[in-house]
Amino acid sequence: MRFLYLVLASLTIGTLVGHFFSPDFGNAYELMLYVLIFMIGMDLGMNFNAEELRKVGRKALVLPFLTLTGSILGGLLASLILGIEPRWGLAIGAGCGWYSLTGPIIAQYSAVYGAVGFLGNLMREILTIMFYPIAIRKIDPEKAVVIGGATTMDTTLPIITKFGGREVALVAFVHGFILTAVVPFLVPLILSL
Protein backbone atom coordinates (compact mmCIF):
# COMPACT_ATOMS: atom_id res chain seq x y z
CA MET A 1 0.00 0.00 0.00
CA ARG A 2 2.91 2.32 0.76
CA PHE A 3 4.15 1.86 -2.82
CA LEU A 4 0.80 3.04 -4.16
CA TYR A 5 1.00 6.24 -2.09
CA LEU A 6 4.54 6.90 -3.34
CA VAL A 7 3.44 6.44 -6.95
CA LEU A 8 0.45 8.74 -6.51
CA ALA A 9 2.58 11.37 -4.74
CA SER A 10 5.18 11.23 -7.53
CA LEU A 11 2.50 11.55 -10.18
CA THR A 12 0.90 14.51 -8.41
CA ILE A 13 4.21 16.32 -7.87
CA GLY A 14 5.25 15.66 -11.46
CA THR A 15 1.97 16.98 -12.79
CA LEU A 16 2.18 20.15 -10.71
CA VAL A 17 5.81 20.82 -11.62
CA GLY A 18 5.05 20.17 -15.30
CA HIS A 19 2.04 22.47 -15.22
CA PHE A 20 3.67 25.41 -13.46
CA PHE A 21 7.32 25.20 -14.51
CA SER A 22 7.60 23.30 -17.81
CA PRO A 23 8.49 26.31 -20.02
CA ASP A 24 11.50 27.07 -17.82
CA PHE A 25 12.78 23.49 -17.55
CA GLY A 26 13.50 22.80 -21.22
CA ASN A 27 14.71 19.21 -21.44
CA ALA A 28 14.30 18.41 -17.75
CA TYR A 29 12.34 15.26 -18.63
CA GLU A 30 15.46 13.86 -20.29
CA LEU A 31 17.55 14.61 -17.22
CA MET A 32 14.93 12.95 -15.02
CA LEU A 33 15.01 9.86 -17.25
CA TYR A 34 18.78 9.64 -16.80
CA VAL A 35 18.38 10.00 -13.03
CA LEU A 36 15.76 7.23 -13.07
CA ILE A 37 18.02 4.94 -15.08
CA PHE A 38 20.94 5.68 -12.76
CA MET A 39 18.84 4.87 -9.70
CA ILE A 40 17.60 1.60 -11.25
CA GLY A 41 21.18 0.66 -12.15
CA MET A 42 22.36 1.40 -8.60
CA ASP A 43 19.55 -0.66 -7.14
CA LEU A 44 20.30 -3.60 -9.42
CA GLY A 45 24.03 -3.37 -8.75
CA MET A 46 23.51 -3.37 -4.99
CA ASN A 47 21.14 -6.35 -5.10
CA PHE A 48 23.09 -8.72 -7.34
CA ASN A 49 26.43 -10.41 -6.73
CA ALA A 50 29.07 -11.17 -9.39
CA GLU A 51 27.93 -14.78 -9.80
CA GLU A 52 24.36 -13.74 -10.57
CA LEU A 53 25.59 -11.09 -13.02
CA ARG A 54 27.66 -13.68 -14.92
CA LYS A 55 24.70 -16.05 -15.20
CA VAL A 56 22.61 -13.35 -16.82
CA GLY A 57 25.26 -12.33 -19.38
CA ARG A 58 24.46 -14.33 -22.50
CA LYS A 59 20.66 -14.13 -22.19
CA ALA A 60 20.81 -10.38 -21.74
CA LEU A 61 22.78 -10.04 -24.99
CA VAL A 62 20.78 -12.46 -27.15
CA LEU A 63 17.28 -11.23 -26.21
CA PRO A 64 17.72 -7.66 -27.57
CA PHE A 65 18.87 -9.07 -30.91
CA LEU A 66 15.81 -11.32 -31.07
CA THR A 67 13.53 -8.45 -30.01
CA LEU A 68 14.90 -6.14 -32.68
CA THR A 69 14.69 -8.81 -35.36
CA GLY A 70 11.10 -9.68 -34.45
CA SER A 71 10.07 -6.03 -34.25
CA ILE A 72 11.52 -5.20 -37.65
CA LEU A 73 10.02 -8.30 -39.27
CA GLY A 74 6.66 -7.47 -37.64
CA GLY A 75 6.87 -3.94 -39.03
CA LEU A 76 7.69 -5.29 -42.49
CA LEU A 77 4.78 -7.76 -42.36
CA ALA A 78 2.41 -5.00 -41.22
CA SER A 79 3.51 -2.73 -44.08
CA LEU A 80 2.91 -5.52 -46.60
CA ILE A 81 -0.53 -6.31 -45.18
CA LEU A 82 -1.53 -2.62 -45.06
CA GLY A 83 -0.05 -1.86 -48.47
CA ILE A 84 2.25 0.94 -47.31
CA GLU A 85 5.84 1.60 -48.20
CA PRO A 86 8.01 -0.90 -46.29
CA ARG A 87 10.34 1.74 -44.84
CA TRP A 88 7.50 3.13 -42.72
CA GLY A 89 6.67 -0.26 -41.24
CA LEU A 90 10.34 -1.05 -40.69
CA ALA A 91 10.98 2.29 -38.94
CA ILE A 92 7.91 1.98 -36.73
CA GLY A 93 8.85 -1.59 -35.79
CA ALA A 94 12.46 -0.60 -35.14
CA GLY A 95 11.20 1.85 -32.49
CA CYS A 96 10.84 -1.14 -30.14
CA GLY A 97 8.35 0.67 -27.91
CA TRP A 98 10.26 3.93 -27.55
CA TYR A 99 7.34 6.11 -28.64
CA SER A 100 8.72 9.46 -27.44
CA LEU A 101 11.68 9.08 -29.80
CA THR A 102 10.27 7.08 -32.69
CA GLY A 103 7.25 9.32 -33.31
CA PRO A 104 9.22 12.59 -33.56
CA ILE A 105 11.97 11.06 -35.72
CA ILE A 106 9.47 9.62 -38.20
CA ALA A 107 7.45 12.87 -38.11
CA GLN A 108 10.45 14.65 -39.66
CA TYR A 109 9.73 12.59 -42.78
CA SER A 110 5.93 12.25 -42.52
CA ALA A 111 3.54 13.67 -39.93
CA VAL A 112 1.03 10.86 -40.52
CA TYR A 113 3.55 8.05 -40.06
CA GLY A 114 5.10 9.94 -37.15
CA ALA A 115 1.73 9.80 -35.40
CA VAL A 116 1.36 6.12 -36.28
CA GLY A 117 4.90 5.46 -34.99
CA PHE A 118 4.10 7.26 -31.75
CA LEU A 119 0.81 5.43 -31.18
CA GLY A 120 2.10 2.03 -32.28
CA ASN A 121 5.06 2.17 -29.93
CA LEU A 122 2.95 3.60 -27.11
CA MET A 123 0.60 0.64 -27.52
CA ARG A 124 3.56 -1.71 -27.15
CA GLU A 125 4.33 -0.24 -23.74
CA ILE A 126 0.69 -0.35 -22.63
CA LEU A 127 0.24 -3.92 -23.86
CA THR A 128 3.40 -4.99 -22.04
CA ILE A 129 2.04 -3.57 -18.79
CA MET A 130 -1.26 -5.36 -19.34
CA PHE A 131 -0.07 -8.69 -20.74
CA TYR A 132 3.35 -9.46 -19.24
CA PRO A 133 1.77 -10.95 -16.08
CA ILE A 134 -0.43 -13.14 -18.30
CA ALA A 135 2.31 -14.07 -20.79
CA ILE A 136 4.63 -15.47 -18.13
CA ARG A 137 2.08 -18.16 -17.33
CA LYS A 138 2.93 -19.77 -20.70
CA ILE A 139 6.37 -18.33 -21.50
CA ASP A 140 9.56 -18.23 -19.46
CA PRO A 141 9.59 -14.83 -17.65
CA GLU A 142 13.04 -13.99 -19.06
CA LYS A 143 11.96 -14.72 -22.64
CA ALA A 144 8.71 -12.79 -22.17
CA VAL A 145 10.83 -9.66 -21.59
CA VAL A 146 11.02 -9.26 -25.39
CA ILE A 147 7.44 -8.01 -25.56
CA GLY A 148 8.49 -4.81 -23.76
CA GLY A 149 11.23 -3.81 -26.19
CA ALA A 150 13.22 -0.75 -25.09
CA THR A 151 10.72 -0.01 -22.32
CA THR A 152 12.07 -2.84 -20.16
CA MET A 153 14.83 -0.56 -18.95
CA ASP A 154 12.50 1.98 -17.38
CA THR A 155 8.70 2.15 -17.55
CA THR A 156 7.83 -1.56 -17.71
CA LEU A 157 10.67 -2.68 -15.41
CA PRO A 158 8.55 -2.47 -12.23
CA ILE A 159 5.87 -4.75 -13.75
CA ILE A 160 8.47 -7.20 -15.02
CA THR A 161 10.23 -7.25 -11.64
CA LYS A 162 7.01 -7.70 -9.67
CA PHE A 163 5.66 -10.57 -11.75
CA GLY A 164 8.83 -12.07 -13.26
CA GLY A 165 11.00 -11.90 -10.18
CA ARG A 166 14.23 -10.30 -9.10
CA GLU A 167 16.43 -12.37 -11.45
CA VAL A 168 14.43 -11.23 -14.48
CA ALA A 169 14.89 -7.57 -13.53
CA LEU A 170 18.55 -7.57 -14.50
CA VAL A 171 17.87 -9.28 -17.83
CA ALA A 172 15.09 -6.76 -18.51
CA PHE A 173 17.28 -3.77 -17.65
CA VAL A 174 20.17 -4.87 -19.89
CA HIS A 175 17.69 -5.79 -22.64
CA GLY A 176 16.12 -2.34 -22.56
CA PHE A 177 19.47 -0.59 -22.24
CA ILE A 178 20.86 -2.25 -25.38
CA LEU A 179 17.73 -1.47 -27.39
CA THR A 180 17.71 2.11 -26.11
CA ALA A 181 21.27 2.46 -27.40
CA VAL A 182 20.40 1.03 -30.84
CA VAL A 183 17.01 2.59 -31.66
CA PRO A 184 18.18 6.24 -32.08
CA PHE A 185 20.59 5.13 -34.80
CA LEU A 186 18.49 2.44 -36.46
CA VAL A 187 15.24 4.35 -37.04
CA PRO A 188 16.91 7.26 -38.94
CA LEU A 189 19.05 4.76 -40.86
CA ILE A 190 15.95 2.91 -42.05
CA LEU A 191 14.23 6.16 -43.02
CA SER A 192 17.23 7.33 -45.01
CA LEU A 193 17.18 4.23 -47.26
N, C-alpha and C positions, 0 to 999 in steps of 0.2 A: 504494500500500500504506500510505503514511503517513496518508492520509485515513481509511482504515479503522481504524487504531489511534486516531486522534483521535475518531472517532465512538464507538468502543467505550469509550474512556476517559470521554467525556462522558456516555454512557449509564450507566456504572457509577457515576460521581460523582453524577449526578442521582438515581439509584436510592437510593444510600446517604443522601444529604441528605434526600430525600423520606421515607425510612423512619425516620430518627432525629430529624428536625427539623420535619416537616410541621405538627404542631399549633402550633408557635410562629411559623411563617412567614405564616400567614393567606393573603393573596392574592399570594404571592411569584411564583407561576406567571404571573400577569398582568404583573408587573413584568419578569420574564424574557422574556416575549413581546415587550414593548415594546423591551427591550434588543436582542433578536434582530432586530426590524424596523429599528431604528436602525442596527445594524451592516450589515445588508443594504443599506439605503439609502446608507450611507456608501461601501460597496464599489462599488455601482452608479454613484454620483456620481463617484467617483475614476476609474472605468474608461471613462466615456463622455464625449465632447466635446459641445459645444453643437449641432453639426450632426447628430450621431447622435440626440440627444434630440429635435430638431425633426422628424426623419424618423419617429420613433415616435409622435408626438403623436396623430394622428387614429385610428390603429389602436387605440391604448391606450384611447381613449375610446369607440369603437364596440363593441369586443368585450365589455366588461362589460354593456352594454345587451342585446346579443344573448344572452349567457349567462343573464342574469336572465330575459329573455323565454322562452327555451327551457326553463329550469328550472321556471318557473311553469306553463307550458303542459304540461310533462311531469308535474308534480304534479297538475294538473287532469285530464289523461288517465288517470293512475293511479287517481285517486279515482273516476272514472266507471267504469273497468274493474272495480275492486274493490268498487264499490257503497257507498262511504263518503261522508260529508258532504264536499263540495268544499273547504271551508275547511281541513280537515286536510291534504289533498293539496297545496293551494296553499301552506300554511305550511311544510310539509316541503320542498317544492321550492324555496321562496324562501330556505331556509337555505343554498343554494349550497355545500354541503360543510362548513360551519362547524358541526360536530356538537356541540362543547362549549358553544355558545350556543343553537343551535336546540333541542336536546333539552330543556334546562332551561326555556326559555321556553314551549315547548309543554306541558311537564309541569305547568305552573301551571294549565292548562286541562283536561288529561287525562293521567294517568300512562301509559296505554297508548300514546297517540299521541306522547307525549314520548319514550318508548323507541323507537318506530318512527322518529321524527325523528332521534334520536341515531344509531341504527344505519344508517338510510338515508344520512345525510350522512357518516358514517364510511366507509361502503362507497364513496362517491364519491371520497374521498381515497385509499383503498386501490386502487381501480380506476384512478385516475389514475397512481399510482406504477407499477402493473403494465402499463397499456396505452398510456401516452403514447409510449414508445419505439416501439411497434408502430404506433400511429396516424399518426405523422409520416412513415411510409413512403408513405401514401396521401393525407395531408392536409398542407397547408402548416403547418410547425411553429408559426407565430404563430397561425393559426386554431385549431390543436389545443389551444391554451392554454385554450379555453373548457371543456374537459372537467374541469378542475381547480377551477373556480369560485373561491371566496374563498381556497382553499388555495394558490393560485399565488403568493401574497405571502410565504408562509413555508414550510410543510412540504413542498410539492411543487416549490418553486422549484429546489432542487438537481438534481432529476431533469430538469426542463424545461431548465435551463441545460446540463447535461451532454449531453443528447441533442438539444436544439433549437438550442443555440449561444448565444453571448454576446449577440447582438442580440435574441434572443427573451426573454432574462432580464429586460430592462427592460419589455417589453410585459407579461410575466407579472406582474411586481411591481406595475405600475400597475393592471393588471386586477384582481388580488387586493385591492389597497388600496381601490379604488373599491367593490368588492363588500363588503368588510369594513366600509366606512362606511355602506352602505345596509342590509345585512341586519338589524342590531339595531333598526332602525325599521320595516322592512317586515314582518317576521314578526309582531310584536305588532299591527301595523295590520291585517293579514289576519285574525288571530284575533279581533280586536274587532268584525269585521263581522257 
